[in-house]
Amino acid sequence: MANFAAAHAYDLPAEELVDVCVEQLRACSTASHRLGFVYLTDEVSADTGQIVADLKKKTGVEHWLGTVGLGICASGAEYFGRPAIAVLTCDIDEGSTKILPQLNSAADLKEFSAQDFFAAIGIVHADPRNTSILDLVSNLANDHQTFLVGGLTSAEKNFAQISGTAMECGVSGVLLGGKVQVAVGLTQGCSPIGPPHIVNQSDQNILMTLDGQPAYEILCEDLGVAEGVDPRPWLTNIHAAILVSGSDTGDYLVRNLVGIDMSQGLVAIADAVESGSRVVFVRRDAEAAAKDLHRMLDDLKSRSQQEPKAALYYSCLARGPNLFDEEAFELKTIREVLGDIPLAGFFGNGEISNDRVYGYTGVLTLFY
């Protein structure tokens, strides 16, 4: 049964951030810990390599994984726009872990997937600049029949991932097998503004007709915008969501609107959509997001009689202070419901759950 410890520090030079975290970890008896996750803000991302080297040397934890975020998560706290790091370490048996190699392409994934390894879960970090990221995530999960959790790096300049050392690659992380016990929850940050619509015609990422009408007309109807009125002032926080086929929970993938053509009735979104798919237009909504966060936490509590030992939380960069008025609302809510458990994570350019990349969501992984 694994043990966990967490630490975080902020508003200090990189070396001192590490020292504060090391002292916090030492107080938690982490001598047997061999696996660690570290998340750091963009303000110290230039020092990623040195931070990882110092953590390894000063903690004795061999394997470090993580990435950079414009914001990072700790128990009851979040840090944006300031130097900060958050770490989570554990003593998961080495035989129960499989560190991913650098996965940048289908060829890299094919070579790795030839290695058999049964995993209960995979914790991964990905580069949003890699154009193959959706396929890499999907194929990694399906090749290993593994449920993935994680997020896409968010940074201004240094899109560093951590896998033993600092690097930039498509996907990195670890598969965890053995007796690792986990539960995963996903919470949405948007609420529908109309009913689901059938995609009759589409061209890659361009919605042409929905329910037999021009997609633009359907969007205006859902928004309540009169015909002939420019809808652009109403489009703040409006997105398209692709419903996940076969989901019994109404799951959907939120994608940004990237363009409209009023004269031809077209709506372009940030993902390819096939004819026959279902889409719904949604609004980013703090009240709905808070309600769904509580739903997720209540669901996780009901699914296990055990108290969680630790957590990893990956939230969208558009959430946090960009959605909620209360500072660290998500992290405080998690702590109120589940207790002050060791927790680390970051705010990313996308969130990974199972074999999909989401947007505007939060993905919480609990360890038991």
N, C-alpha and C positions, 0 to 999 in steps of 0.2 A: 504494500500500500504506500503510495508516494506521499512525500511531504513537500510543502511549498513554503517559500518566503518571498516577500516583495519589499522593494525600497524605491524611493524617489527623492529627487533633489532639484532645486531650481535657483535661478538668479545668482549663479556662481560661475567662475571659469571652469572649463571642461574638466581639468584635473581635480578640482575641488568637488565638482559634482560626483565624480567617481568615488572619492574618498568618503563623502557623506553616505552614499549608498552602501559602500563596503562596511562601514560601521553599523548601519542598520541591519545588514545581512548577518554580520557576526553575532549580533544579539539574538538571532533566530536559530542558532546551531545548524549552520548550513555546510558543515565540513564534508558531508557525504554527497552534496549536490554536484551533479555533473552536466546538467542542461540548464541554460539560461536564455531568457528572452529580454531584449533591450530595445527600447524605443526612445528616440531623441528628437528634439525639436530642430527646425531648420537653422536656428541661431548657432548651434554647435555642430552642425552636420559636416563642416570642413574638418573637424577633429574626430570623425567617426572611427578611423583606423586606430588612432591612439587611445580613444575611449575603450574600444574593444580589447586592445592589448592590455591596458591597465586593469580592466575588469577581470580578464583571464588570469593575470599575474597575481592580483591582490585578493581574489576570491578563491582561486583554485578550481573554479568551474571551467571545465574543458571546452564545452561546445556552446557558443553564443549565436543566437539568431535574432533577427529583427530588422528594423528599417527606420527611415526618417518620416516624420509627420509635421505638418504646420501646427498641429496640436497633438498632445499626448495625454494618456489617461493613467490615473492612479486611483486608489480607493478613495472615493469621495472627492476627488480633485481632478481638474484639467488645467493644462498649461498651453497657452497660445502666445506667440509673439515674444517669447522670453526664453533664455537658455534653460533647458530642463532635460532630465532623463528619468525614465521609469524602467525598473527591472523586475523580473519574476524568475526565480530559480526553483529547481526541483531535483529530487533524487531518483527519477525514473530510471529503471534498469537499462544499461547500455544496450542489452540485447533486444530491448523493446523499441529502439529508435533506429530510424534510417534517414540520415541526412541527405537531402536532395543535392545532386550536382547542380551546376549552373545550367538552367534550361532556357535557351534562347530561341529554339526552333523545334519543328516537328522531328527533325533528325536527332536532336539531343534527347527529346522525350522518348523516341523509339528505342534508343540505346539503353536508357535507364529503365524503361518498362519491361525490358527483357529480364530484369532481376525480380524474382518473386519475393514479395514481402507483404504479409497480411497486416493491414493497419486498421485500427479502430477509428483513427482520425488523422488528417494531415493539416498542419499549421503552415500557411504559406504567405509569402509576401511577393508582390508583383510590380512590374514597372509599367505605368500607364502609357508610356511612349512606345512600347512594343506593340506593333500592329497585330501580332499573333496571339495576344494575351487571352482573348476569349476562348480560342481553340486550345491553347496550352492548358488552361485551367480545366476546361471540360474534359479533354482527353486524359489528363493526369488523373482526375477523379475516376473516370470510367475504366481506364486501364488497370487501376489498382483496386477498383470497387471500394473506394475510400471517400468518406465525407470530408470535404475540405472546408476550412475556415481561414479567414485572413483578410488582407486588405491591400490596396494599391498605394504605393508610396506617394506622399504629397510633399512637394518641396518647391522652392524658387529656383535653386541651382543644382544642389547636390542630391541626386536621386539614389542615394546609397542604400543598398541592402546589406545585411550582415549575415554571413554564414561562415563562422570561424574568423573571418576578417572582413573588411569593407570591400564591396564590389558593386558593380552595376550589371544586372542581368535581367532576363525576362521574368523568371520565377525562381525563388529559392525557399527553403524551409525544411521541414522535418515531417516524416510519417511516424506516428506513434502506434505501437501495437501492444502485444502482451496483455497485461491485466489492467491497462489504463481504462478508467471509467469516466465517461463524459456525457454531458447533455448540452445541446445547442439550441438557442432560440434566436429568432430573427424578428425585428420590429421595423415596421414601415414608418416613413416620415411624411407620407402624402396621403390624401384622401380623395376618392373619386368625386368628380363634379357632374357626372352623368353616367348613363348605363354603359356596359360593354358594347362594342361595335365589331361586326365582322368585317375583316379586310377583304373586299372583293377584288381590288386591283392594287398592285404595288410594284414599284421598280426599285429594287435594293432598299434604300432607306426612305424612299418617297411613298407616302400614302396617297393613293389616287382616288379611290372610292371606298367609302365605308357604308354598309347597309344600303348599297345601291345609290348613294348620293356622293357628290364631291366631298372629299375629306375636309376641306376648308369650311364647307357649309355645316357639316356635323360639328366641327370645333366651335363655330359661332353659336350654334344652337345650344350646345352644352354650356357655353360661357354666358348665354343670355344676351348676346350682342346682336343688335338689329341688323338686317340685311343692308349692305352698303356702307356700314360704319366700320372704320378702321379698327380691327381688334387688337392691334399691337399694344395700346395702353393697358389692356386687360390681361396681357399675357405674362405679367410678372408672377413668378412662382408657379406657372402652369407647365406641365410636362405631359408626355405620353407614357402610358404603362402597358407593356405587353403581358397579357395573362399567360401564366405557365400552364401548358397543356397537361391535363391529368391531375392537377393539384386539387386536393379536397379542402384546402384552406383558403382558396381565393388568392393564392400567391401571384405576385406580378413583379416585373422588372421595369423600373422607372428609367426613362430615357429623356434627355433634353430635347426640346423643340429647337431645331437649328435653322428653320426657314419656312416661310409660307409664300405661296403664289396665289394671290387673290383672283387674278384673271383666269387662271386655269383650275382653281379649286384644289391645289396641292398643299400638302403639309409634309415637311421633311423632319425626320427625327434622327437621333444619334445612334441608330442601329438598323440593321437590315431586318425587314419584316416580310414574311411570306404570305401570299394570298391564302385565305382560310384561317389565318390567325385571328385572335381577338385582341383588341386594344381598348383602353379606357383613358380618357383624359383626366388628369389628377392635379390637385393643388398642394403645394408644400404648406403644411398647416401645423403650427406648434401645438394647438389644443388636441388635434387628432393624434399627433405623434406622441404626446404625453400619455394619452389614453391607451395607445397601442403598446407603449413601453410597459405600462402596468399590466396589460394583458399578457405580454410575453413573460414577465417575471412571475406572475401568478401561475401561468402554465408550467414554467420550469419547476416551481415549488411543488406543484401537484404531481409531477412526474417522478419524483424521488422522495423516499422517506429519510434519506440521508441529508446531512448538512454539507454544503459544498466546502471544499478545502481551499479552492483558489479559482481565479477567473482570468480570461483574456477577453478584452472588449475592443471591437473594431467598429468605429462609427464613421459616418460620412462627414467630410469637411463642411458640408452645407448645414449640418446639425450643430450641436454645441452652441457657442455664443452667436452663431449665425441664424439660429432658429429659436432658441429659448432665451427668455429674459433673465432667468435666474442662472447665476454662474454655476457651472458644473452640475446642471440639473440632472443629466442622465446618470452621472457617477454617484451623486448623492442619493438618487432614487434607488439605484442598485444596492447601495450600502444599507439604506433604510429597510429594504425588503429582504435582502439575503444576509445582512450582517457585514461587519468590517473584515472581510476576507482579503487575502493577498490578491491584488489585481494589477494588471498592466495592459497597455494597449495604445492605440493611436487613432487619429482622425485622418482618413485617407481619401484618395481620389476615386474610390470605389470599394465595395465590400464583397468578400467572397463567402458564399455559403453553399455547401454541397458542390455542384459542378457548374455554378453560375456566378457571374459578376453582377452585383446589384448596384444601385445608386440610391442615396438618400435614406439608407437603412442603418440599423445597428445590429451587429452580430455578436452575441454573448456566448462564450464557451465556459461551462462550469466543469471543474475537475472534482471527483469524489474519492 
